[in-house]
């Protein structure tokens, strides 16, 4: 299985994302923001970083990149897409996911090992978890505060589309402690913390993050 | 040459930590006038000639799709005289 990892100008975590893909047992394929060629990959990861220096709004300029046109069309047909941190911001700006990521409520840049509770294991990216499972993965962001209107929040809650919530103190002011969400179909997932940094105890606080990448393999190989 | 202005503000219900930080700093500097501060963005767009209605409609579209995120922001388009 081939999993694409997109590099935008200012992306930081594409190498770690590619490494996570390979740890999970898939081939990582580099995709370039300026091309609309998905190179026949079976899934795509939009990694973290500060694409376009967070100019305009985080993820706003990247959301209009040529590669995103192809990803939007593919995602609407069920193609698996995982957006991590800046990638989540890109997915929200591209309207593949609802809501927006705004400045952390306390103004701090967060860099911490964060405990999350998995709430939906039906998505292409979370099927290897059990519901209620607590995981610890790194989080590092200044604009991770998930915002949406009441109607959208109700819809997310009713449809079980909140895939993970922060456990303990809400770190950034996110509505309903939301750390990650999915679309109606469960093929597009956005997550603020970084599973690709938690795949090996040598470099991460746990190996919990690897399950996001093995989940998509399980789902696609079946 | 004409100039079109697009002003973007966070919706009132969206928390604005930047504006709050500025608002909290003002009294420390001896400025006591502010009850609250909200911070936004202003785009100054230079165009050839006087802006036409068609051009303004295009700017509205660009603001709606790109310059503002209408999930969290509002915008106004103006022509600078």
Interface residues (C-beta under 8 A of the other chain):
Chain A: X56 X57 X60 X64 X92 X93 X98 X99 X100 X102 X103 X104 X105 X106 X107 X145 X147 X148 X149 X173
Chain B: X10 X14 X15 X16 X17 X18 X20 X21 X66 X67 X69 X71 X72
